[in-house]
Amino acid sequence: MTIHPARLAAQADIAALLRGRAEPLRDPDAPRFADAFDRYADARIDLLSPAEEQDRRNVFDIALLASRLVRATDWAAGYAETRGLKPAYFGASTGGGAALRAAAGDPRIAAVVSRGGRPDLAGREALAAVTAPTLLLVGARDGPVIELNQHAVADLHCPHELVIVPRAGHLFEVPGTLDRVVELASDWFRLAFEAPQS
């Protein structure tokens, strides 16, 4: 697991951008979110090393990925510059499932956003235990993943929303679709971070 702390000091809250595989500099989300999240601390987290990623079983090992995300969250909670911040998760593909599994039963998590994610892989019990407001974003041309997300929604008891992004495929490669993801995720996090503590 590798943590890339982009901005951690003197920020309002922290958003973790998750990847179930390595090479974060190739992640199309990274530069867009770096700009959109300039009011927050943010960290990109590679949940697998390049070597681990070569075994595809690791990419779908949600228990492993989620356990590493919990470790990263615990690290941030104990780090002087971030211990007072509310964490939120943004995960793509299997990172979405890992984010939901890690958020299950953890009241520290302010929000979860899954982009083209596999929330079904988190498991029904974990989904039912998530309390953080959860936004599921899926491309309109990603039929199988739409169906998986629709099934997962039935197990979520937290505030949640499933948004189908027009024209987008699984990787949101159509111009403008990833920008829409950034807009929706930013608004979701802003509302969660500004919500009063219970």
TORPA-4810 file (N, C-alpha, C, O; in nm, 3 decimals):
<nodes>
NODE_1_0.085_-0.119_0.000_0.000_0.000_0.000_0.088_0.123_0.000_0.186_0.129_0.075_M
NODE_2_0.055_0.221_-0.083_0.130_0.346_-0.089_0.033_0.462_-0.073_-0.072_0.465_-0.137_T
NODE_3_0.070_0.557_0.012_-0.011_0.678_0.032_0.062_0.795_-0.029_0.178_0.820_0.003_I
NODE_4_-0.005_0.868_-0.117_0.052_0.987_-0.180_-0.020_1.108_-0.122_-0.124_1.148_-0.175_H
NODE_5_0.033_1.170_-0.015_-0.037_1.284_0.047_-0.017_1.410_-0.034_0.087_1.476_-0.021_P
NODE_6_-0.112_1.446_-0.116_-0.099_1.563_-0.202_-0.101_1.692_-0.122_-0.013_1.777_-0.138_A
NODE_7_-0.201_1.708_-0.037_-0.212_1.827_0.048_-0.270_1.782_0.180_-0.384_1.737_0.186_R
NODE_8_-0.193_1.792_0.286_-0.243_1.747_0.415_-0.249_1.857_0.521_-0.327_1.846_0.616_L
NODE_9_-0.170_1.959_0.506_-0.161_2.058_0.613_-0.267_2.167_0.600_-0.302_2.208_0.489_A
NODE_10_-0.316_2.212_0.714_-0.403_2.331_0.724_-0.522_2.324_0.630_-0.558_2.423_0.567_A
NODE_11_-0.585_2.206_0.621_-0.701_2.191_0.536_-0.824_2.160_0.622_-0.812_2.126_0.739_Q
NODE_12_-0.942_2.173_0.560_-1.066_2.156_0.635_-1.097_2.009_0.661_-1.131_1.972_0.773_A
NODE_13_-1.087_1.926_0.559_-1.116_1.784_0.571_-1.030_1.709_0.471_-0.957_1.771_0.393_D
NODE_14_-1.039_1.577_0.473_-0.952_1.499_0.386_-1.032_1.404_0.300_-1.121_1.334_0.350_I
NODE_15_-1.002_1.400_0.172_-1.066_1.308_0.079_-0.959_1.211_0.029_-0.855_1.254_-0.020_A
NODE_16_-0.984_1.084_0.041_-0.891_0.982_-0.003_-0.934_0.929_-0.140_-1.047_0.882_-0.155_A
NODE_17_-0.845_0.937_-0.239_-0.872_0.885_-0.372_-0.809_0.748_-0.381_-0.687_0.734_-0.370_L
NODE_18_-0.890_0.645_-0.401_-0.844_0.508_-0.389_-0.825_0.442_-0.524_-0.896_0.470_-0.621_L
NODE_19_-0.726_0.354_-0.527_-0.706_0.273_-0.645_-0.680_0.130_-0.601_-0.601_0.105_-0.509_R
NODE_20_-0.747_0.036_-0.666_-0.722_-0.104_-0.638_-0.599_-0.155_-0.708_-0.561_-0.271_-0.692_G
NODE_21_-0.535_-0.067_-0.786_-0.410_-0.103_-0.850_-0.315_0.015_-0.845_-0.352_0.123_-0.798_R
NODE_22_-0.195_-0.004_-0.892_-0.090_0.096_-0.874_-0.087_0.197_-0.989_-0.184_0.209_-1.063_A
NODE_23_0.025_0.269_-1.002_0.048_0.368_-1.106_-0.053_0.482_-1.100_-0.128_0.503_-1.196_E
NODE_24_-0.056_0.556_-0.990_-0.156_0.662_-0.974_-0.140_0.776_-1.073_-0.238_0.846_-1.102_P
NODE_25_-0.019_0.797_-1.125_0.000_0.910_-1.215_-0.074_0.888_-1.347_-0.094_0.984_-1.422_L
NODE_26_-0.114_0.765_-1.376_-0.192_0.737_-1.497_-0.341_0.746_-1.471_-0.421_0.731_-1.564_R
NODE_27_-0.379_0.770_-1.350_-0.519_0.775_-1.313_-0.580_0.904_-1.368_-0.534_1.012_-1.331_D
NODE_28_-0.682_0.895_-1.455_-0.739_1.018_-1.512_-0.812_1.102_-1.409_-0.832_1.222_-1.431_P
NODE_29_-0.851_1.043_-1.295_-0.920_1.120_-1.192_-0.826_1.217_-1.121_-0.868_1.325_-1.079_D
NODE_30_-0.698_1.178_-1.107_-0.607_1.248_-1.018_-0.594_1.397_-1.045_-0.618_1.476_-0.954_A
NODE_31_-0.557_1.441_-1.168_-0.540_1.586_-1.187_-0.670_1.664_-1.173_-0.669_1.776_-1.123_P
NODE_32_-0.781_1.606_-1.217_-0.909_1.677_-1.206_-0.947_1.697_-1.060_-0.994_1.804_-1.022_R
NODE_33_-0.929_1.593_-0.980_-0.964_1.605_-0.839_-0.866_1.693_-0.764_-0.904_1.758_-0.666_F
NODE_34_-0.741_1.696_-0.807_-0.644_1.784_-0.742_-0.690_1.928_-0.748_-0.672_2.004_-0.653_A
NODE_35_-0.750_1.966_-0.861_-0.801_2.102_-0.876_-0.933_2.120_-0.802_-0.954_2.221_-0.734_D
NODE_36_-1.023_2.023_-0.816_-1.156_2.036_-0.757_-1.153_2.032_-0.605_-1.239_2.090_-0.540_A
NODE_37_-1.053_1.963_-0.549_-1.046_1.946_-0.404_-0.946_2.041_-0.339_-0.892_2.010_-0.233_F
NODE_38_-0.921_2.154_-0.401_-0.817_2.242_-0.348_-0.852_2.299_-0.210_-0.765_2.354_-0.142_D
NODE_39_-0.978_2.287_-0.170_-1.017_2.336_-0.037_-1.000_2.228_0.070_-1.014_2.255_0.189_R
NODE_40_-0.970_2.104_0.027_-0.955_1.993_0.119_-0.813_1.936_0.115_-0.740_1.954_0.017_Y
NODE_41_-0.778_1.869_0.221_-0.660_1.783_0.214_-0.699_1.663_0.128_-0.815_1.623_0.127_A
NODE_42_-0.603_1.607_0.056_-0.635_1.487_-0.020_-0.513_1.397_-0.028_-0.398_1.442_-0.021_D
NODE_43_-0.539_1.270_-0.042_-0.433_1.171_-0.054_-0.476_1.065_-0.153_-0.588_1.015_-0.146_A
NODE_44_-0.387_1.029_-0.245_-0.412_0.917_-0.336_-0.350_0.793_-0.273_-0.235_0.795_-0.231_R
NODE_45_-0.427_0.686_-0.268_-0.382_0.564_-0.202_-0.383_0.448_-0.300_-0.488_0.409_-0.351_I
NODE_46_-0.265_0.394_-0.326_-0.255_0.271_-0.405_-0.271_0.156_-0.308_-0.185_0.133_-0.223_D
NODE_47_-0.379_0.083_-0.320_-0.406_-0.025_-0.227_-0.325_-0.151_-0.258_-0.316_-0.242_-0.175_L
NODE_48_-0.267_-0.156_-0.379_-0.179_-0.266_-0.418_-0.049_-0.211_-0.474_-0.047_-0.103_-0.533_L
NODE_49_0.057_-0.284_-0.456_0.184_-0.251_-0.519_0.180_-0.297_-0.665_0.095_-0.379_-0.700_S
NODE_50_0.271_-0.248_-0.750_0.275_-0.296_-0.889_0.291_-0.448_-0.898_0.231_-0.512_-0.985_P
NODE_51_0.371_-0.505_-0.809_0.390_-0.650_-0.811_0.262_-0.723_-0.772_0.226_-0.823_-0.834_A
NODE_52_0.193_-0.673_-0.669_0.069_-0.737_-0.625_-0.039_-0.728_-0.732_-0.123_-0.817_-0.746_E
NODE_53_-0.036_-0.619_-0.807_-0.138_-0.598_-0.909_-0.130_-0.702_-1.021_-0.229_-0.727_-1.088_E
NODE_54_-0.013_-0.761_-1.040_0.002_-0.859_-1.146_-0.084_-0.983_-1.124_-0.120_-1.052_-1.219_Q
NODE_55_-0.117_-1.010_-1.000_-0.208_-1.121_-0.967_-0.349_-1.064_-0.962_-0.384_-0.993_-0.868_D
NODE_56_-0.431_-1.095_-1.061_-0.563_-1.036_-1.071_-0.651_-1.070_-0.952_-0.748_-0.999_-0.923_R
NODE_57_-0.619_-1.179_-0.884_-0.699_-1.214_-0.765_-0.688_-1.105_-0.660_-0.783_-1.081_-0.586_R
NODE_58_-0.573_-1.038_-0.652_-0.557_-0.930_-0.554_-0.646_-0.812_-0.584_-0.698_-0.747_-0.494_N
NODE_59_-0.664_-0.783_-0.713_-0.746_-0.669_-0.754_-0.890_-0.685_-0.707_-0.959_-0.587_-0.682_V
NODE_60_-0.935_-0.811_-0.696_-1.073_-0.838_-0.655_-1.082_-0.888_-0.511_-1.187_-0.934_-0.467_F
NODE_61_-0.971_-0.879_-0.438_-0.971_-0.921_-0.297_-1.015_-0.801_-0.213_-0.933_-0.727_-0.159_D
NODE_62_-1.146_-0.783_-0.203_-1.201_-0.665_-0.138_-1.164_-0.660_0.010_-1.142_-0.552_0.065_I
NODE_63_-1.157_-0.777_0.074_-1.119_-0.778_0.216_-0.979_-0.723_0.234_-0.953_-0.646_0.326_A
NODE_64_-0.887_-0.762_0.146_-0.750_-0.711_0.152_-0.746_-0.561_0.126_-0.683_-0.486_0.201_L
NODE_65_-0.812_-0.518_0.020_-0.810_-0.375_-0.015_-0.872_-0.291_0.096_-0.819_-0.186_0.132_L
NODE_66_-0.985_-0.337_0.151_-1.053_-0.262_0.256_-0.967_-0.255_0.382_-0.963_-0.151_0.448_A
NODE_67_-0.900_-0.364_0.416_-0.816_-0.363_0.537_-0.703_-0.262_0.524_-0.665_-0.199_0.622_S
NODE_68_-0.651_-0.247_0.404_-0.544_-0.149_0.383_-0.598_-0.007_0.389_-0.530_0.084_0.436_R
NODE_69_-0.719_0.012_0.341_-0.780_0.145_0.351_-0.807_0.182_0.496_-0.787_0.296_0.536_L
NODE_70_-0.852_0.086_0.575_-0.872_0.111_0.717_-0.739_0.149_0.783_-0.735_0.240_0.866_V
NODE_71_-0.632_0.080_0.747_-0.500_0.114_0.801_-0.461_0.257_0.764_-0.407_0.331_0.847_R
NODE_72_-0.488_0.296_0.640_-0.456_0.432_0.597_-0.538_0.535_0.673_-0.488_0.641_0.710_A
NODE_73_-0.665_0.503_0.698_-0.752_0.593_0.773_-0.705_0.606_0.917_-0.705_0.715_0.974_T
NODE_74_-0.664_0.493_0.975_-0.610_0.496_1.111_-0.482_0.579_1.116_-0.458_0.653_1.212_D
NODE_75_-0.399_0.565_1.011_-0.276_0.644_1.005_-0.308_0.794_1.004_-0.247_0.871_1.077_W
NODE_76_-0.405_0.833_0.920_-0.442_0.975_0.912_-0.498_1.024_1.045_-0.476_1.139_1.084_A
NODE_77_-0.570_0.936_1.116_-0.628_0.975_1.245_-0.521_0.997_1.351_-0.544_1.069_1.448_A
NODE_78_-0.404_0.935_1.332_-0.297_0.951_1.429_-0.190_1.049_1.386_-0.099_1.078_1.464_G
NODE_79_-0.199_1.100_1.263_-0.098_1.192_1.209_-0.133_1.333_1.255_-0.248_1.375_1.245_Y
NODE_80_-0.035_1.406_1.304_-0.061_1.535_1.368_-0.140_1.631_1.280_-0.229_1.701_1.328_A
NODE_81_-0.108_1.635_1.150_-0.170_1.734_1.063_-0.308_1.693_1.012_-0.377_1.775_0.951_E
NODE_82_-0.348_1.569_1.035_-0.477_1.525_0.981_-0.569_1.463_1.086_-0.682_1.427_1.054_T
NODE_83_-0.524_1.451_1.209_-0.603_1.377_1.307_-0.738_1.441_1.336_-0.830_1.373_1.381_R
NODE_84_-0.753_1.571_1.311_-0.881_1.636_1.338_-0.972_1.645_1.217_-1.079_1.706_1.226_G
NODE_85_-0.933_1.586_1.105_-1.011_1.599_0.983_-1.109_1.483_0.966_-1.085_1.372_1.014_L
NODE_86_-1.220_1.511_0.898_-1.318_1.407_0.867_-1.279_1.341_0.736_-1.267_1.409_0.634_K
NODE_87_-1.259_1.209_0.735_-1.221_1.142_0.610_-1.342_1.107_0.523_-1.451_1.081_0.573_P
NODE_88_-1.318_1.106_0.392_-1.417_1.061_0.295_-1.343_0.980_0.190_-1.224_1.000_0.168_A
NODE_89_-1.414_0.888_0.125_-1.351_0.799_0.028_-1.408_0.821_-0.112_-1.528_0.838_-0.130_Y
NODE_90_-1.318_0.820_-0.210_-1.357_0.815_-0.351_-1.287_0.695_-0.412_-1.164_0.690_-0.415_F
NODE_91_-1.364_0.598_-0.460_-1.305_0.478_-0.516_-1.362_0.447_-0.652_-1.481_0.464_-0.676_G
NODE_92_-1.275_0.400_-0.743_-1.317_0.360_-0.876_-1.301_0.209_-0.892_-1.208_0.150_-0.837_A
NODE_93_-1.392_0.149_-0.966_-1.390_0.006_-0.994_-1.389_-0.072_-0.862_-1.477_-0.052_-0.779_S
NODE_94_-1.292_-0.162_-0.842_-1.292_-0.239_-0.717_-1.262_-0.150_-0.597_-1.292_-0.186_-0.484_T
NODE_95_-1.201_-0.033_-0.622_-1.179_0.062_-0.514_-1.310_0.111_-0.454_-1.315_0.147_-0.337_G
NODE_96_-1.418_0.113_-0.535_-1.548_0.150_-0.483_-1.600_0.047_-0.383_-1.654_0.082_-0.278_G
NODE_97_-1.583_-0.081_-0.416_-1.623_-0.186_-0.324_-1.542_-0.184_-0.197_-1.594_-0.203_-0.088_G
NODE_98_-1.410_-0.160_-0.212_-1.322_-0.154_-0.095_-1.359_-0.037_-0.006_-1.355_-0.049_0.117_A
NODE_99_-1.394_0.077_-0.066_-1.433_0.194_0.013_-1.556_0.166_0.097_-1.562_0.203_0.214_A
NODE_100_-1.653_0.099_0.038_-1.776_0.069_0.112_-1.751_-0.035_0.220_-1.806_-0.024_0.330_L
NODE_101_-1.668_-0.135_0.191_-1.636_-0.234_0.295_-1.562_-0.167_0.410_-1.589_-0.197_0.526_R
NODE_102_-1.470_-0.077_0.379_-1.393_-0.008_0.484_-1.481_0.087_0.564_-1.459_0.104_0.684_A
NODE_103_-1.579_0.148_0.499_-1.666_0.245_0.567_-1.770_0.178_0.655_-1.828_0.242_0.743_A
NODE_104_-1.795_0.050_0.633_-1.900_-0.021_0.707_-1.873_-0.016_0.857_-1.769_-0.060_0.905_A
NODE_105_-1.969_0.039_0.930_-1.959_0.046_1.075_-1.858_0.146_1.128_-1.829_0.146_1.248_G
NODE_106_-1.803_0.231_1.042_-1.703_0.329_1.086_-1.766_0.468_1.086_-1.781_0.528_0.980_D
NODE_107_-1.801_0.522_1.201_-1.868_0.653_1.207_-1.776_0.769_1.171_-1.823_0.882_1.156_P
NODE_108_-1.646_0.743_1.157_-1.554_0.852_1.120_-1.573_0.896_0.976_-1.541_1.011_0.943_R
NODE_109_-1.622_0.809_0.890_-1.625_0.837_0.747_-1.740_0.932_0.714_-1.856_0.903_0.743_I
NODE_110_-1.706_1.045_0.653_-1.806_1.148_0.625_-1.888_1.118_0.500_-2.005_1.153_0.494_A
NODE_111_-1.827_1.053_0.401_-1.897_1.026_0.275_-1.818_0.924_0.194_-1.698_0.905_0.213_A
NODE_112_-1.890_0.859_0.103_-1.828_0.766_0.008_-1.880_0.797_-0.131_-2.000_0.817_-0.151_V
NODE_113_-1.788_0.802_-0.228_-1.826_0.814_-0.369_-1.761_0.699_-0.444_-1.642_0.673_-0.430_V
NODE_114_-1.841_0.630_-0.524_-1.793_0.519_-0.605_-1.814_0.555_-0.751_-1.926_0.586_-0.792_S
NODE_115_-1.706_0.550_-0.832_-1.716_0.581_-0.975_-1.695_0.454_-1.058_-1.587_0.395_-1.055_R
NODE_116_-1.799_0.412_-1.131_-1.787_0.290_-1.208_-1.750_0.173_-1.119_-1.679_0.082_-1.161_G
NODE_117_-1.798_0.177_-0.996_-1.751_0.085_-0.893_-1.829_-0.045_-0.887_-1.928_-0.065_-0.956_G
NODE_118_-1.778_-0.132_-0.801_-1.839_-0.262_-0.776_-1.881_-0.270_-0.630_-1.819_-0.343_-0.552_R
NODE_119_-1.986_-0.197_-0.591_-2.031_-0.202_-0.452_-2.078_-0.340_-0.411_-2.076_-0.375_-0.293_P
NODE_120_-2.121_-0.419_-0.508_-2.165_-0.555_-0.478_-2.055_-0.638_-0.413_-2.083_-0.728_-0.333_D
NODE_121_-1.929_-0.607_-0.448_-1.817_-0.684_-0.395_-1.794_-0.656_-0.246_-1.725_-0.733_-0.179_L
NODE_122_-1.852_-0.548_-0.195_-1.838_-0.519_-0.052_-1.915_-0.621_0.032_-1.879_-0.646_0.147_A
NODE_123_-2.019_-0.679_-0.025_-2.100_-0.776_0.048_-2.222_-0.709_0.109_-2.217_-0.593_0.149_G
NODE_124_-2.332_-0.783_0.115_-2.458_-0.727_0.163_-2.450_-0.682_0.308_-2.506_-0.578_0.345_R
NODE_125_-2.381_-0.759_0.391_-2.370_-0.722_0.532_-2.296_-0.591_0.549_-2.336_-0.506_0.629_E
NODE_126_-2.187_-0.574_0.474_-2.110_-0.449_0.482_-2.191_-0.331_0.431_-2.192_-0.225_0.492_A
NODE_127_-2.260_-0.350_0.319_-2.341_-0.241_0.265_-2.446_-0.195_0.365_-2.471_-0.075_0.379_L
NODE_128_-2.508_-0.288_0.433_-2.611_-0.254_0.531_-2.553_-0.179_0.651_-2.625_-0.108_0.720_A
NODE_129_-2.422_-0.195_0.674_-2.358_-0.132_0.791_-2.297_0.004_0.760_-2.248_0.072_0.851_A
NODE_130_-2.299_0.045_0.633_-2.244_0.177_0.597_-2.338_0.286_0.646_-2.458_0.281_0.620_V
NODE_131_-2.284_0.383_0.717_-2.365_0.496_0.764_-2.333_0.625_0.690_-2.411_0.720_0.694_T
NODE_132_-2.218_0.630_0.623_-2.177_0.752_0.552_-2.263_0.772_0.427_-2.291_0.676_0.356_A
NODE_133_-2.306_0.895_0.400_-2.379_0.922_0.275_-2.299_0.871_0.156_-2.179_0.900_0.143_P
NODE_134_-2.365_0.797_0.068_-2.295_0.726_-0.039_-2.351_0.764_-0.175_-2.472_0.759_-0.198_T
NODE_135_-2.261_0.801_-0.267_-2.298_0.836_-0.403_-2.237_0.734_-0.497_-2.115_0.713_-0.498_L
NODE_136_-2.322_0.669_-0.577_-2.277_0.571_-0.675_-2.292_0.633_-0.814_-2.402_0.669_-0.855_L
NODE_137_-2.180_0.644_-0.887_-2.180_0.703_-1.020_-2.145_0.594_-1.122_-2.042_0.527_-1.110_L
NODE_138_-2.231_0.578_-1.221_-2.211_0.474_-1.321_-2.237_0.532_-1.459_-2.328_0.613_-1.477_V
NODE_139_-2.157_0.491_-1.557_-2.177_0.537_-1.694_-2.300_0.475_-1.758_-2.331_0.358_-1.734_G
NODE_140_-2.370_0.554_-1.838_-2.493_0.507_-1.903_-2.466_0.393_-2.000_-2.557_0.316_-2.030_A
NODE_141_-2.343_0.381_-2.049_-2.308_0.275_-2.143_-2.241_0.156_-2.074_-2.181_0.071_-2.139_R
NODE_142_-2.252_0.151_-1.943_-2.188_0.045_-1.864_-2.296_-0.045_-1.805_-2.310_-0.056_-1.683_D
NODE_143_-2.375_-0.109_-1.895_-2.493_-0.183_-1.854_-2.475_-0.282_-1.741_-2.551_-0.278_-1.644_G
NODE_144_-2.377_-0.373_-1.749_-2.361_-0.471_-1.640_-2.334_-0.407_-1.504_-2.384_-0.453_-1.402_P
NODE_145_-2.254_-0.299_-1.504_-2.221_-0.234_-1.377_-2.340_-0.155_-1.325_-2.357_-0.142_-1.204_V
NODE_146_-2.422_-0.101_-1.414_-2.546_-0.036_-1.370_-2.631_-0.135_-1.291_-2.681_-0.103_-1.183_I
NODE_147_-2.647_-0.253_-1.345_-2.730_-0.354_-1.279_-2.672_-0.394_-1.143_-2.747_-0.410_-1.047_E
NODE_148_-2.540_-0.410_-1.135_-2.477_-0.446_-1.009_-2.497_-0.336_-0.904_-2.520_-0.364_-0.787_L
NODE_149_-2.489_-0.210_-0.948_-2.510_-0.098_-0.856_-2.656_-0.090_-0.812_-2.684_-0.058_-0.696_N
NODE_150_-2.748_-0.118_-0.902_-2.890_-0.116_-0.866_-2.921_-0.221_-0.760_-2.999_-0.195_-0.668_Q
NODE_151_-2.861_-0.337_-0.772_-2.881_-0.441_-0.671_-2.820_-0.399_-0.538_-2.878_-0.424_-0.432_H
NODE_152_-2.703_-0.335_-0.542_-2.635_-0.294_-0.419_-2.714_-0.188_-0.345_-2.717_-0.187_-0.222_A
NODE_153_-2.779_-0.099_-0.418_-2.858_0.008_-0.356_-2.964_-0.048_-0.262_-2.996_0.013_-0.160_V
NODE_154_-3.016_-0.164_-0.296_-3.122_-0.223_-0.213_-3.070_-0.260_-0.074_-3.149_-0.273_0.020_A
NODE_155_-2.940_-0.277_-0.060_-2.882_-0.314_0.069_-2.830_-0.195_0.148_-2.791_-0.211_0.264_D
NODE_156_-2.827_-0.077_0.088_-2.779_0.042_0.158_-2.891_0.103_0.242_-3.001_0.126_0.191_L
NODE_157_-2.864_0.129_0.369_-2.961_0.194_0.457_-2.921_0.337_0.491_-2.995_0.409_0.557_H
NODE_158_-2.802_0.378_0.446_-2.754_0.514_0.468_-2.815_0.606_0.361_-2.871_0.557_0.263_C
NODE_159_-2.804_0.738_0.379_-2.844_0.828_0.270_-2.760_0.794_0.147_-2.638_0.783_0.155_P
NODE_160_-2.825_0.777_0.033_-2.751_0.734_-0.086_-2.822_0.780_-0.212_-2.940_0.815_-0.212_H
NODE_161_-2.745_0.778_-0.320_-2.801_0.815_-0.451_-2.723_0.741_-0.558_-2.601_0.729_-0.550_E
NODE_162_-2.794_0.692_-0.657_-2.732_0.629_-0.774_-2.756_0.722_-0.893_-2.870_0.751_-0.929_L
NODE_163_-2.646_0.767_-0.953_-2.655_0.859_-1.066_-2.595_0.792_-1.190_-2.481_0.745_-1.188_V
NODE_164_-2.673_0.788_-1.296_-2.626_0.736_-1.424_-2.577_0.855_-1.507_-2.654_0.945_-1.539_I
NODE_165_-2.450_0.854_-1.542_-2.391_0.966_-1.615_-2.409_0.944_-1.765_-2.357_0.847_-1.819_V
NODE_166_-2.483_1.033_-1.833_-2.509_1.016_-1.976_-2.381_1.007_-2.058_-2.282_1.075_-2.029_P
NODE_167_-2.383_0.923_-2.160_-2.278_0.905_-2.261_-2.153_0.835_-2.208_-2.065_0.800_-2.286_R
NODE_168_-2.144_0.815_-2.077_-2.022_0.760_-2.020_-2.018_0.608_-2.028_-2.119_0.541_-2.010_A
NODE_169_-1.898_0.556_-2.057_-1.873_0.413_-2.049_-1.811_0.379_-1.914_-1.816_0.460_-1.822_G
NODE_170_-1.753_0.262_-1.904_-1.698_0.218_-1.776_-1.583_0.306_-1.730_-1.569_0.333_-1.611_H
NODE_171_-1.500_0.351_-1.824_-1.383_0.431_-1.789_-1.407_0.581_-1.800_-1.315_0.660_-1.774_L
NODE_172_-1.528_0.622_-1.837_-1.562_0.765_-1.846_-1.465_0.838_-1.938_-1.421_0.950_-1.909_F
NODE_173_-1.433_0.773_-2.050_-1.334_0.830_-2.141_-1.394_0.932_-2.238_-1.320_1.008_-2.300_E
NODE_174_-1.528_0.937_-2.252_-1.591_1.034_-2.341_-1.570_1.173_-2.284_-1.596_1.196_-2.166_V
NODE_175_-1.522_1.268_-2.365_-1.496_1.404_-2.315_-1.616_1.462_-2.241_-1.729_1.456_-2.288_P
NODE_176_-1.589_1.518_-2.125_-1.692_1.583_-2.044_-1.752_1.492_-1.938_-1.806_1.542_-1.839_G
NODE_177_-1.744_1.361_-1.956_-1.809_1.271_-1.859_-1.730_1.264_-1.728_-1.790_1.257_-1.621_T
NODE_178_-1.599_1.264_-1.736_-1.522_1.261_-1.612_-1.533_1.395_-1.539_-1.530_1.399_-1.416_L
NODE_179_-1.544_1.503_-1.614_-1.566_1.633_-1.551_-1.698_1.633_-1.474_-1.709_1.694_-1.367_D
NODE_180_-1.798_1.565_-1.529_-1.927_1.557_-1.459_-1.912_1.475_-1.330_-1.974_1.508_-1.229_R
NODE_181_-1.831_1.371_-1.333_-1.804_1.293_-1.213_-1.741_1.380_-1.106_-1.781_1.376_-0.990_V
NODE_182_-1.642_1.457_-1.146_-1.574_1.546_-1.051_-1.672_1.645_-0.990_-1.668_1.670_-0.870_V
NODE_183_-1.760_1.700_-1.072_-1.860_1.797_-1.023_-1.954_1.731_-0.922_-1.980_1.787_-0.815_E
NODE_184_-2.005_1.614_-0.956_-2.098_1.545_-0.867_-2.031_1.502_-0.737_-2.088_1.517_-0.629_L
NODE_185_-1.910_1.449_-0.747_-1.838_1.404_-0.628_-1.802_1.522_-0.539_-1.814_1.514_-0.417_A
NODE_186_-1.758_1.630_-0.598_-1.722_1.749_-0.520_-1.841_1.802_-0.443_-1.829_1.837_-0.326_S
NODE_187_-1.957_1.809_-0.509_-2.078_1.856_-0.442_-2.118_1.761_-0.328_-2.159_1.806_-0.221_D
NODE_188_-2.104_1.630_-0.351_-2.140_1.531_-0.250_-2.051_1.547_-0.127_-2.099_1.545_-0.013_W
NODE_189_-1.921_1.561_-0.150_-1.828_1.577_-0.039_-1.852_1.708_0.034_-1.847_1.714_0.157_F
NODE_190_-1.878_1.814_-0.042_-1.899_1.945_0.021_-2.018_1.938_0.117_-2.010_1.986_0.231_R
NODE_191_-2.128_1.879_0.072_-2.246_1.868_0.158_-2.216_1.782_0.281_-2.262_1.814_0.391_L
NODE_192_-2.141_1.675_0.263_-2.109_1.588_0.376_-2.017_1.657_0.476_-2.037_1.647_0.597_A
NODE_193_-1.916_1.727_0.426_-1.822_1.793_0.514_-1.885_1.910_0.589_-1.846_1.942_0.701_F
NODE_194_-1.984_1.972_0.526_-2.048_2.088_0.590_-2.163_2.047_0.680_-2.217_2.131_0.752_E
NODE_195_-2.203_1.921_0.678_-2.313_1.876_0.762_-2.270_1.881_0.908_-2.155_1.850_0.939_A
NODE_196_-2.359_1.920_0.998_-2.324_1.925_1.141_-2.295_1.787_1.194_-2.356_1.689_1.152_P
NODE_197_-2.201_1.779_1.286_-2.167_1.653_1.350_-2.284_1.607_1.437_-2.345_1.687_1.508_Q
NODE_198_-2.316_1.476_1.430_-2.425_1.422_1.511_-2.376_1.396_1.651_-2.453_1.350_1.736_S
</nodes>
